[in-house]
Amino acid sequence: MKKTNGIFILYAFAAVLAMSGVGIAVGERSIIWAIISIIALIAVFGMGFKTKKKYRELELEKH
């Protein structure tokens, strides 16, 4: 497994935790935790896409 794949696995795991947090917050009827989990999910997805773009640009520069 490449080193870059490990980073994306961590992002995927963090996104799953954030999605689970939304579900748990809805089940507990906690609006505050639901909002925090949604913000965390958006942040994790943003960081993941930003990292993927960075790696893609570095690959294009190599060729």
N, CA, C and O of each residue as an XYZ file, in Angstrom:
252
protein
N       0.849     -1.181      0.000
C       0.000      0.000      0.000
C       0.892      1.242      0.000
O       1.864      1.323      0.752
N       0.554      2.183     -0.835
C       1.322      3.411     -0.908
C       1.106      4.250      0.349
O       0.107      4.097      1.051
N       2.039      5.119      0.612
C       1.942      5.993      1.781
C       0.725      6.926      1.664
O       0.077      7.229      2.667
N       0.421      7.372      0.461
C      -0.693      8.300      0.280
C      -2.032      7.631      0.578
O      -2.958      8.297      1.040
N      -2.154      6.323      0.322
C      -3.405      5.641      0.598
C      -3.724      5.634      2.086
O      -4.895      5.678      2.463
N      -2.717      5.579      2.929
C      -2.922      5.600      4.374
C      -3.578      6.894      4.834
O      -4.421      6.887      5.731
N      -3.195      7.983      4.227
C      -3.777      9.278      4.580
C      -5.261      9.294      4.223
O      -6.088      9.785      4.991
N      -5.587      8.756      3.061
C      -6.985      8.757      2.633
C      -7.834      7.791      3.460
O      -9.031      8.015      3.642
N      -7.226      6.730      3.953
C      -7.950      5.817      4.848
C      -8.282      6.543      6.154
O      -9.372      6.368      6.698
N      -7.360      7.347      6.654
C      -7.636      8.125      7.867
C      -8.756      9.134      7.639
O      -9.617      9.317      8.500
N      -8.743      9.788      6.482
C      -9.831     10.721      6.160
C     -11.172      9.991      6.077
O     -12.188     10.494      6.556
N     -11.170      8.809      5.471
C     -12.404      8.039      5.349
C     -12.913      7.620      6.732
O     -14.112      7.689      7.002
N     -12.014      7.193      7.590
C     -12.398      6.797      8.947
C     -12.971      7.983      9.725
O     -13.964      7.843     10.439
N     -12.335      9.156      9.581
C     -12.838     10.357     10.260
C     -14.212     10.749      9.725
O     -15.069     11.194     10.488
N     -14.429     10.587      8.421
C     -15.726     10.915      7.840
C     -16.805      9.961      8.349
O     -17.928     10.383      8.622
N     -16.470      8.688      8.474
C     -17.434      7.713      9.009
C     -17.783      8.056     10.455
O     -18.944      7.961     10.852
N     -16.795      8.449     11.234
C     -17.072      8.844     12.617
C     -17.979     10.075     12.682
O     -18.881     10.144     13.518
N     -17.737     11.038     11.803
C     -18.571     12.235     11.785
C     -20.005     11.901     11.368
O     -20.958     12.436     11.934
N     -20.156     11.016     10.377
C     -21.501     10.602      9.961
C     -22.208      9.846     11.077
O     -23.406     10.021     11.304
N     -21.454      9.010     11.765
C     -22.041      8.292     12.895
C     -22.449      9.262     13.997
O     -23.470      9.075     14.659
N     -21.649     10.288     14.183
C     -21.972     11.314     15.177
C     -23.279     12.009     14.863
O     -24.046     12.332     15.770
N     -23.540     12.244     13.586
C     -24.816     12.855     13.185
C     -25.957     11.923     13.553
O     -26.961     12.359     14.116
N     -25.810     10.647     13.240
C     -26.864      9.684     13.547
C     -27.121      9.561     15.034
O     -28.270      9.511     15.472
N     -26.057      9.513     15.805
C     -26.207      9.417     17.258
C     -26.851     10.676     17.814
O     -27.712     10.601     18.690
N     -26.439     11.832     17.309
C     -27.008     13.097     17.781
C     -28.494     13.189     17.467
O     -29.271     13.679     18.286
N     -28.895     12.721     16.288
C     -30.316     12.727     15.934
C     -31.080     11.783     16.865
O     -32.175     12.104     17.326
N     -30.487     10.613     17.136
C     -31.131      9.664     18.035
C     -31.279     10.202     19.446
O     -32.258      9.912     20.133
N     -30.312     10.980     19.869
C     -30.351     11.580     21.200
C     -31.092     12.915     21.217
O     -31.259     13.524     22.274
N     -31.531     13.363     20.058
C     -32.233     14.643     19.899
C     -31.389     15.829     20.390
O     -31.875     16.725     21.081
N     -30.121     15.796     20.009
C     -29.191     16.860     20.377
C     -28.828     17.649     19.126
O     -28.009     17.213     18.316
N     -29.440     18.805     18.983
C     -29.207     19.634     17.802
C     -27.775     20.157     17.769
O     -27.163     20.234     16.703
N     -27.250     20.508     18.914
C     -25.896     21.067     18.978
C     -24.872     20.049     18.474
O     -24.014     20.387     17.658
N     -24.957     18.792     18.962
C     -24.007     17.775     18.517
C     -24.204     17.410     17.061
O     -23.245     17.072     16.369
N     -25.438     17.475     16.592
C     -25.697     17.209     15.174
C     -25.010     18.267     14.310
O     -24.390     17.940     13.298
N     -25.121     19.516     14.706
C     -24.488     20.610     13.959
C     -22.971     20.482     14.004
O     -22.299     20.673     12.991
N     -22.429     20.158     15.179
C     -20.981     19.983     15.302
C     -20.504     18.834     14.418
O     -19.465     18.940     13.766
N     -21.257     17.742     14.394
C     -20.883     16.595     13.567
C     -20.956     16.924     12.080
O     -20.109     16.482     11.304
N     -21.958     17.693     11.681
C     -22.077     18.087     10.273
C     -20.919     18.994      9.874
O     -20.364     18.856      8.784
N     -20.559     19.913     10.751
C     -19.415     20.797     10.466
C     -18.128     19.974     10.368
O     -17.299     20.219      9.491
N     -17.962     18.999     11.268
C     -16.781     18.134     11.222
C     -16.756     17.322      9.931
O     -15.696     17.133      9.334
N     -17.916     16.844      9.500
C     -17.997     16.071      8.255
C     -17.595     16.922      7.057
O     -16.832     16.474      6.201
N     -18.101     18.135      6.998
C     -17.749     19.046      5.903
C     -16.249     19.346      5.919
O     -15.613     19.398      4.867
N     -15.689     19.543      7.111
C     -14.257     19.839      7.229
C     -13.408     18.651      6.772
O     -12.415     18.828      6.066
N     -13.799     17.451      7.174
C     -13.035     16.263      6.786
C     -13.096     16.053      5.279
O     -12.076     15.772      4.651
N     -14.295     16.188      4.690
C     -14.420     16.047      3.242
C     -13.584     17.109      2.533
O     -12.922     16.809      1.540
N     -13.607     18.333      3.026
C     -12.821     19.404      2.417
C     -11.335     19.124      2.460
O     -10.631     19.322      1.470
N     -10.849     18.657      3.620
C      -9.431     18.339      3.732
C      -9.056     17.182      2.822
O      -7.978     17.181      2.226
N      -9.939     16.198      2.710
C      -9.672     15.057      1.842
C      -9.568     15.457      0.382
O      -8.642     15.046     -0.317
N     -10.525     16.264     -0.079
C     -10.483     16.715     -1.468
C      -9.279     17.616     -1.724
O      -8.670     17.550     -2.792
N      -8.936     18.452     -0.755
C      -7.777     19.333     -0.909
C      -6.487     18.509     -1.002
O      -5.613     18.809     -1.815
N      -6.374     17.485     -0.178
C      -5.201     16.618     -0.210
C      -5.121     15.849     -1.518
O      -4.045     15.710     -2.100
N      -6.264     15.350     -1.979
C      -6.276     14.609     -3.248
C      -5.846     15.511     -4.401
O      -5.107     15.077     -5.284
N      -6.301     16.758     -4.399
C      -5.907     17.695     -5.450
C      -4.404     17.951     -5.406
O      -3.744     18.029     -6.442
N      -3.870     18.081     -4.178
C      -2.440     18.326     -4.032
C      -1.633     17.167     -4.596
O      -0.663     17.384     -5.323
N      -2.024     15.931     -4.268
C      -1.307     14.764     -4.776
C      -1.444     14.638     -6.286
O      -0.495     14.249     -6.966
N      -2.623     14.965     -6.814
C      -2.826     14.897     -8.261
C      -1.931     15.912     -8.969
O      -1.340     15.605    -10.004
N      -1.833     17.104     -8.420
C      -0.969     18.137     -9.027
C       0.498     17.738     -8.957
O       1.253     18.008     -9.891
N       0.920     17.092     -7.858
C       2.298     16.641     -7.760
C       2.597     15.537     -8.767
O       3.703     15.483     -9.306
N       1.639     14.661     -9.029
C       1.826     13.621    -10.040
C       1.948     14.211    -11.437
O       2.752     13.738    -12.240
N       1.163     15.237    -11.735
C       1.228     15.857    -13.058
C       2.563     16.563    -13.274
O       3.073     16.609    -14.394
N       3.123     17.108    -12.207
C       4.410     17.775    -12.332
C       5.549     16.779    -12.598
O       6.540     17.124    -13.242
N       5.404     15.558    -12.106
C       6.433     14.541    -12.310
C       6.523     14.108    -13.761
O       7.612     13.816    -14.255
N       5.388     14.064    -14.452
C       5.359     13.552    -15.832
C       5.621     14.599    -16.829
O       5.629     14.322    -18.028
